Amino acid sequence: MLLAKAVASVLVAAAATVVTSVVAVVGNLIGAKVAGITRSGTAGTQATRRGLRRRGSRCLIKLLTGFTLGALIRNSAGAVVSYMVYAFVAPGLLALLAMSQEWFRTLRPWVDAKFTPRTH
């Protein structure tokens, strides 16, 4: 039963990701036309494909995180609160810990799911 719920959730998330991606692409094209900007080359297309893959994988990871919390806690309200703490409170606390403690800076990428290292 739990596997069926997980598969259904993943299918709904995949469909939602496709729909929102199509809406984003159409909105981008309409916005470019309205602003008078011309799109050129395949670099934009490749970047768009990478962005779609990243967006889809992020959506899937967030969905599976919420699904896992719901399955573990077995209470909708508790799972929602736990996810909100995980998504909004924990990254700030982990950033503060990384800024104030040298030993945690190297561990942060392994612990903080929302951490993105700077590349410049």
Helices and strands as residue ranges (DSSP letters): H 2-35, H 43-73, H 76-84, I 85-89, H 90-100, H 102-105, H 108-111
